[in-house]
Amino acid sequence: MGLILDTNFIIVAEREARRGETNRADRFLADHLEDLFFITFTVAGELACGRSAAQRLDWERLCRPYPVLPWTKEVSWQYGEIYRFLATEGRLIGANDLWIAATALVHGMNVVTDNQDEFQRVPGLVAIPY
């Protein structure tokens, strides 16, 4: 099964690697050896904003292990569906998390995140803690 890694997972994994630690991210990956991991175009963009990826080569290194799921018309439509539902409920989440959720639903994938509170508001989306 494919899993989408949220930005916070990649950041934690990067910090653990820099410190030479084997903690949450490494344990999660070790426990899911049979799974394929992806990031979304949004996660790639968020990573490009960070200090550890201020140089393009560093950004490419962070993204390289994971295929990037692209924007599509279907993802945009799903984004709108989620937005309308959550807005009506008065439970909107951040725009980038909406894009990640929409991409996950279109591809039938779950999201690995430390942000279950927001992602669990999206009907049909499974947020997996690490």
C-alpha positions in Angstrom: 0.0 0.0 0.0 1.2 3.5 -0.7 1.4 6.0 2.2 1.8 9.8 1.9 4.4 11.3 4.2 3.4 14.7 5.6 6.0 17.4 5.8 6.4 17.0 9.6 7.5 13.4 9.1 10.2 14.4 6.6 11.4 17.1 9.0 11.5 14.8 11.9 13.4 12.2 9.9 15.9 14.8 8.7 16.5 16.0 12.3 17.0 12.4 13.5 19.5 11.7 10.7 21.5 14.8 11.5 21.7 13.8 15.2 22.5 10.2 14.4 19.4 9.1 16.2 17.1 6.2 15.5 13.7 7.4 16.8 10.1 7.9 15.7 10.6 8.3 11.9 13.2 5.5 11.6 11.1 3.1 13.7 8.0 3.9 11.6 9.8 3.2 8.4 11.3 0.0 9.8 7.8 -1.2 10.8 6.4 -0.5 7.3 9.0 -2.1 5.0 6.3 -3.4 2.8 4.8 0.0 2.1 5.7 2.5 -0.6 6.1 6.1 0.5 5.2 9.2 -1.4 5.1 12.9 -0.9 2.7 15.4 -2.6 3.6 18.4 -4.7 2.5 20.4 -1.6 4.9 18.6 0.7 7.8 19.2 -1.8 6.9 22.9 -1.8 6.8 23.1 2.0 10.2 21.4 2.2 11.6 24.0 -0.3 10.6 26.7 2.3 12.8 25.2 5.1 16.3 26.2 6.1 17.6 22.6 5.7 16.6 22.8 2.0 17.6 26.4 1.3 20.0 25.1 -1.4 18.4 23.3 -4.3 20.7 20.3 -3.9 19.6 19.9 -0.3 15.9 20.1 -1.3 16.4 17.5 -4.0 18.1 15.2 -1.5 15.1 15.5 0.9 12.6 14.8 -1.9 14.7 12.2 -3.8 13.6 9.1 -1.8 9.9 9.7 -2.5 8.0 9.9 -5.7 6.1 13.2 -5.8 2.4 12.9 -6.5 1.5 15.8 -8.8 -1.3 18.2 -9.0 -4.2 17.1 -11.2 -7.7 18.4 -12.1 -9.1 15.6 -10.0 -7.0 16.7 -7.0 -8.3 20.2 -7.4 -11.9 19.0 -7.5 -11.4 16.9 -4.4 -9.8 19.9 -2.7 -13.0 21.9 -3.4 -15.2 19.1 -2.1 -13.3 18.9 1.2 -13.1 22.6 1.5 -16.9 23.0 1.1 -17.7 20.3 3.6 -15.2 21.5 6.2 -16.3 25.2 5.8 -20.0 24.2 6.2 -19.0 22.3 9.4 -16.9 25.3 10.6 -13.9 23.0 10.8 -11.5 24.2 8.1 -7.9 23.0 8.0 -4.9 24.7 6.5 -4.7 25.1 2.8 -1.6 22.9 2.4 -3.2 20.2 4.5 -6.3 20.4 2.3 -4.1 19.8 -0.8 -2.3 16.8 0.9 -5.7 15.4 1.9 -7.2 15.8 -1.5 -4.2 14.2 -3.1 -4.4 11.3 -0.7 -8.1 10.7 -1.3 -7.7 10.8 -5.1 -4.9 8.2 -4.9 -6.6 6.1 -2.2 -3.8 6.6 0.2 -3.4 7.3 3.9 -1.3 10.2 5.4 1.5 9.6 7.9 1.4 12.7 10.1 1.9 14.1 13.5 -1.1 16.3 12.8 -4.0 13.9 13.3 -6.3 16.6 14.6 -6.6 18.4 11.3 -6.4 15.4 8.9 -9.0 13.4 10.9 -11.6 16.1 10.1 -11.5 15.0 6.4 -14.2 12.3 5.7 -12.7 9.1 4.3 -9.1 10.1 5.0 -7.0 7.9 7.4 -4.3 9.8 9.3 -1.6 7.5 10.7 0.5 8.7 13.6 4.2 7.9 13.8 
